[in-house]
Structures are given as structure tokens and as C-alpha cells.
Amino acid sequence: MYSHNEKQLEFFLPFGGQLSPDNRWVKLAGIIPWAEFETKYCKTLKGAGDGPPAKSVRVALGALIIKERLGTSDRETVEQIRENPYLQYFLGFKEYSGKAPFHPTSLVNFRKRLSRDILTEINDAIALKDKAEKQKSKQRDDDSDIDGLPPVNKGKLLLDATCTPADITFPTDLKLLNKAREKSEEIIDILHAPYIGIQKKPRTYRRQARKNFLAVAKSKRLSKGKRRKTIRKQLGYMARNLKTITQLSKEKDALFALDRRQYKNLLVINEVYRQQQWMYEHHENKISDRIVSISQPHVRPIKRGKAGASTEFGAKISVSLVDGYCFLDRLDWDNYNESGDLISQVYSYKKRFGFYPSSVHADKIYRNRANRKFCKKHNIRLSGTPPGRPPNPSSAKYSQ
């Protein structure tokens, strides 16, 4: 069962007064086309229709926007909504209420229902609608209909790529192996629970393993040899635990004792052990699809080469900026060369606005032969110096 949001005509305040139309949340509520995404949001809902009605797309999307704009946790977001009438207006409620509109865990379901594609469409719709309203008051030169000529290039397109940091601790091989060992010990406890008092519990040496890890983790100066020796010990503990899990899982329906999260952890720690064992044997510090977090195995190290942080951990994104409006063109958890996105980003610009940009402004990595050839073909100026030897400063072309 789903409850659609009706058009919000007014907002009742029991303690008197009116909401200010100049408030940022009131303005933002008028920009977002909530009704356009009701149908897509309804398709993400599951169930036979019993129970309380699901929250509308305005409540779900609005709550996520509030959380990101304020930078708060799920619980704090619900508290902010409960205390602030402007936030309740933003979510489409018709009157102020001092009760929490939903439980903080509902934000988890909101994030699952609103996929990346839906959020990208919502972002584009908001930006294009606001840009179109601002251009209504301006006089524009439109040569597209004069003598049947094709539309001329207009506007500036700024391109860049960055890494969005994931909320994980800085990964090291020792911390990752220690975390994987602890997860394996937790799984052994669960699988052995039905046999308590029947057969002896397999040894895990968890106290000794923990003691060895802390002795190295607390040392101020860690030599390469000592670090490698500790990794070898942790790999030994992991190998023993994984062997024990394999033996315990041979019993019928043994793995059904694990819940979904624990079974996922089992698969992840097996892969972590394989990667760490391979790097230890081959004296390497890198491997393809390297896992850096047990809870978020999709996160990959992104090598950026910056002075402050040469390696970042999170998703890499390619964005385009037009008149202050940001559009997300690509999101990938694996590293990639952002120069390959320039052509598709220019085509996306044309699809949004109906014409090519007059100029593209990007870093040096974007100015390769293929991109320069494409921009020249469509009469687009690509910022930056051309490849090859710099021109003579005394030449007339340089002064121009």
C-alpha cells in the first residue's frame, strides 16, 4: 500500500505564525519536481499491500537530502526533522508534529529504494528545472531557427574527476588480517554452538593471536622484518580457522546457522586470505581487486598521486559543471582514466541543452589526441596549451 503526496497548499503551525518563503528549505521544496518520480519509486516497493502505507517519494528523498545537507547520522536526522517545522514542510507534511515521522532505520530502506540511476535523474531534473526558470527572465539569442541553420555552440563545460572517500578506517594488511581473523572466530562460535557438550570446541588461539597483533600495532617503529613476521603468524591463524570452518560446514545444513551478513563475511574473509597469502608469497604490495574493508568489500584503493594523500579509498566519479550546476556522469569503484569520459560528457551536455558547448575546460589529462580531434570536429575550444613544443614568445601567434 502506498500513499501519494497531495499538492501542498499550506502548512499549519499550532503555535501560530507562518513559514518564511525565503527559507532555504521552502525554496528547495519548490524546485524539486516530486511528482515526476512517484511512478519509479512505487516500482521499488515490495509486498502484497498489507500493513501501514509506505512513505512517499517526497519523504524518502527529502530525508536523504536533509541528511546529506546537514551531515548528520540517521538518528540525528530524524531528530532534526521532529524539531524543525521547515524540514517537515520540506517533506510534504501539512502541519507541524512533535512526533518522529519515521524510525531512523527507515533511512536504510530509503537508500536501497532510491538507486543510483534514479538519483542521477532526480539531480538532472532539479538542475535543469532551476536553470530553465532562471533563463526565463533573461533575453537569449537563439539562432537555431534562423534560415534553418543548425544550433550554435553555447556555454562552458567544466570537467573533472575526484574520489569520494568511504567511511572506513585506513586499511593496513595487519589490521585487515586481524579483522578477518576475528570474523572467522565469530563464525566458528556459531557453527559449533549446536555441538556444545557433545564434542570439544576446535582451538582458535584467539588470545595469542590478539596479543601478537597488539604487540605490533602499539609499537612506534615497526621494521619491515617484524611486520612480515607478524603477517605470517596472522595468516597461519587464518588458515587454521578457515580449515575449521570447512570441517564444521560439512554437516548437513550447517551454514544455515549463519545469517546473511555472516555468510557474506565468510566469503569476504576467504578472499582476503587468498589475496594476503599471494602478496606475502610473492613479496608484493598490490593485487587486482584488492579488498580493503571487510564490511565494504566493494571499496577499492584509488591511486591519485596527490601530495596530501597519494591513495584514497572510495568511489571515483566524473562530474561536469555547467553554470554552477553539477551533473554526475560516471561513478565507479574501480580506478579508471577519466580522459575517456570527455566525449560522452560532451554528448550528455548536448542531450540536456540541445547544443554543444562553446568551450570545454579540463585538466591536462583530458587533452589527448582523440579528445582534441573530437573537439575540433565539433568546433569546441578545449582549454589548455596544445601538445608539442611551446611556441616562440616573440612570434605573432603567441602574442595573439
N, C-alpha and C positions, 0 to 999 in steps of 0.2 A: 504494500500500500504506500502511495506517495502523495504528499500534499504540496500542490503547486503554490508558489507565492503569488498572491494577487497584487495588483498595482498599488503601490504605497502612496496614499494621498496625504496622510498626516500622521503625526506621532504624538501620542498623548503622554504628558508628564503629570503624574499625580500630585507633585508638589508645586505645580504652577510654572509659568514661563514658557518659552519657546526655544527651539533649537536654532542656532545661528546658521544662516545659509552660507556664511563664509568659512565655516569649519571645514577642515581638510577631508574629514570622513563623509560629510554631506556632499561635498563636491565630487569626491571619488565615486560615491554611490550613483551619482547621476551620469558618470562617464561609462561605467561598465554595463554592457548590454546583457543583463542577466538572462532575459527570456530566450536569447538565441541558443543557449547551451542546455536548456531544460531537457530536450529530447535525448541528447547524447548522454547526459548524466543519468537519465532514467534507465538507459540500456545497461548501465553498470550495476544496477541494483539487482539483488538476487532474493529469492524467496517466493512463497506461494501467496503472499499478500496478507498473511495473518500478522498479528502483533501491532505495535504502535506504528504510525506513519513515519516514513523515512524523512530525514531532514532535507530541505530543498537545496538546490544547487547554490542559491544565494547564501544560505547559512554555511554550507560546506566550503565553498570557495572563499567567502568573506572571512571565515575563521582562519583559513590558511594565510590569507593576505595580512590579516591583523597580526598573526604570529610572526611572520617574516618581517613586517614593517617595524614591529616593536622589539623583535629579537628576544622573545620570551619563550619559556617552556610551555608544554601543553597545559599544565595546571595553572600557571600564571596567566596564560591567555584566557582561560575560562573565567578566572577571577577578574581580569580587566574588563571582559565583556559584561560580567554581572554588575560591576560598579559604575560603568560608563554608559550613559544614555546615548551618546553619539555612536558608540560601537554597536549598540543594539539597533539603532536606526540603520546603520550600515548593513546589518544582517537581515533587514527587512521586517523587523518586528513593528507592530502598530502601537505599542505602548511600552513604557518602562516597567521592568520587573526586577525585583531584588533577588530573584532565584537564578541559579545557574541554568542556562538554556540547554545544556547537554553535559554529559560526563567527559572529563579530559581524554579518556580512551577513545572517544568518538573521532578525535582528530586522526587517529591511526587509520580508521576506515575511510575518512575523507581523503587522505593521501593515497590510499590504494585505489579509490574510485576515480580520482582525477589523474589520468595518465599523463605522460609527458606530451603526447600529441594533443590532447585536449587543452592542456595548459598553454602550449605554444599557440594554438588557435585563439585562445582567450586573450593572450598577450597581444597578438597581432590585431585582434578586433578592437581592443581597448585603444591601442596606439593609433590605428587608422581612423577610428571614430573621433578621437580628440583632435588629431591633426586636421581632419576634414572640417570640423567645426571652427577651428582657428583660421582656416583658409577662407571661410565664407565671408569674413569681414575684410579680407584683403583682395585687392584687384590684381588678377593674374593674367599674364599674357599667354593665351592658348593659341598656338599656330597649327594645331593638329588638323583643323577643319578648313584651313585656307588653301584653296586650289588643290585639294586632295593630297597635300604633302604629308609625308609621314611625321609623327610627333618628334620634336627635337629633344635632345638630351637636357635634363634639368636636375638640379640638386647635387648635393655632395654625399658620398657614401664613405663612411669610415669603417674600416675592418680591423679586427684584432682577435687574438685568441688568448685565453688565460686558463688557469686551473682553479676550480672551486674546491677549497680544502675540505676534506671529510673530517668528521668528528671522531678521530681515533688518536690514540697515543702514538708518539713517534716510535715506529717499529725498529726493533733490532732482532737479530737472529736468536739471541738468548731469551729475550722477552717473549718472542713468538713461540719458541720451543717450550718454555715454561708454561705458557698459557695452554698450549696444546696438550701438554702432559697433564695439567690439572683437569682439562675437559675429559681426557681419556680415563682418568681415575674416577670421575663422576659417573661415566658410562659403566665402568666395571662395577661400581657400587649398585647401580640399578639392575644390571643383568644378574648379579649374584644374590640379590635380595630374596628371590624365591627359594634359595638353597641354604639360607641361614639355619644353622643347627643340623643340616644334613651333610654338607661337605665343607671342607676347610676353604676359607677365602684365599684366593690367589694373592701372592705377595706383589706389592707395587713399589716398595721402598720410597714412599712419598715424603717421609720426613727427611730422609737422607738426601733425596733429590732437591727438596726445598732448601735444605741447608747449603748444599753445593751452589745453588743458584744465588742465594743471598750473599754468600761469601764473595762472589764475583761482582754482583750488582752493586754492593756497597763500597767496593774498592775504588779509590780515586784514580789510580793509574793502573790500567789494565793492559798487560803486554799481549802481543799477538799470540804467543805460545800458550799463555794461560787461558786466553779466550777460546782458542781452538780446542784445548783440552776439556774445557767445560762444555763446549758444544758436543764433543764426542760423548761425554757422560750423559748429557740430556738426550742425545739420540739413542743411547743404549736403554735408558729408562722408557723412552717412547716405543722402541722396538719390542720391549718386554710387554708393555701394556697392550699394544696392538695385537700381539700374539695371544694374550689372554682374552681379549675381546673376540678374536676369531674363534677360539675354543668355546667360549661361553655362547656364542651366537649359533653354534651348530645344533643346539637343542631346538626342538620344534617351536616355532612362533616366539623365539627368544627376543628377536628385535622388535616385536610388537610392544614390548615393555617401554620402549623409547617413544617419547613424543616427537612431534615434527621438528622442533628446534634441536633436540638432542641427536636425532638421526642426521640432520644437516651438519651438525658439528662433527659427527663421526666421519662423514665423507670429507669434510674440510681438513681435519687433522691428519687423515691418511695422505691427502695431497701435500700438506705442509711437511710431513715427514719425508715424503718422496723427494720434494724439492730441496729440503735442507740436507738430506743424505747425499744427493747428487752434487750439490755445491761443496760439501765437505770433502767428498772423494776426489773431485776434480779441481780443488783449490780455486773455486770461482766465487764471485760475489754477486752474480746476476744470473737469471734464468728467465725464460719466456713465461708470461702469465704468472708472475710471482705473486703469491699471496702475502699480504702484509697485515691482515686483520682476520681473526677467527670469526668474529661476529659480522663482518662485512667483507666476505671473500671476493666481492666484485671490484673492490678498490685496488688500483694499480699505482705503482710509483711513476710519476711523470717527471722526466728529466727536463728542467727548464734552463739550467745554466745561469741562474741569477746569482748575484753576489750574496744576498741575504740567505737564500735557501735554494741550493742548486737542484734539489729534488723535492717535489711536492707530491702529496697524496690526495687524490680526489679525481673528479671527472674533468676532462678537458673540454672546453666549449669554444665554439667560433661564433662571434657576435658581430652584428652590423649596427651602426649608429646613424640615424637619419634625423636631422633637426632636433636632436635631444631625445629621440625615441629609440629604444633598444630592442632589437629583434634577435632571438636565439635561432641560429641557423643549423647548428650541429652540437650534439653532446655525445661524448664517447668516453668510456672508462679506460680505453687503451690509448696509448700515445700515438699521435699521427702528425703529419706535416700539414700545417694549416694553409700553405700556399695552394694546395689542391682544391680549396673551397672557394677561391675568388670567383671563378666563373659561375658556379652555382649560386653564389650570393648576389652576383650582378643580375642573374636571371630572376632571382627572387625579388629583387628591387623592382624590376620591370613588371613582374606579375602583380605586385602590390600597388604600384603607382601608374602603370601604363606606359612608361618610357624608361630609357636607360639614364643612369646618372651622367652628369657632365664631367665629373671627376671622381676618382677613387683614391682615397688616402689610406695607405697601409705601410707596414714596416718593410724593411729591406728583403725579408724572406719571401714576400709576395711578388717581388719584381723579377720573376724568371722569364725565360723566353716565351713560354706558352701563354702566360698571362699578359705579357706586353703585346704579343701578337693579337690576342683576343681584344684587348682594349683599343688597339689601333684600328682593327677591323670595324668596331662599332663606334669609332670617333669618341672614345673616352680617354680623358687625360689621367694617366697613372702617376701619382706623385713620386718624387724622388729623382735621383740622378740616373741617367742611362748607364748601361753596363759599358765596360771598356775603360780606356784611359781618359782621365779628366781633360776637358778642353783647355786650351791655352787662355789664361786670363786676359791676355791682350787682344784676343780675337773679338770681332764684332758680334759673333754668335753668342759668346759667353756674356758680353755686356748686355745683350738684349735679354 
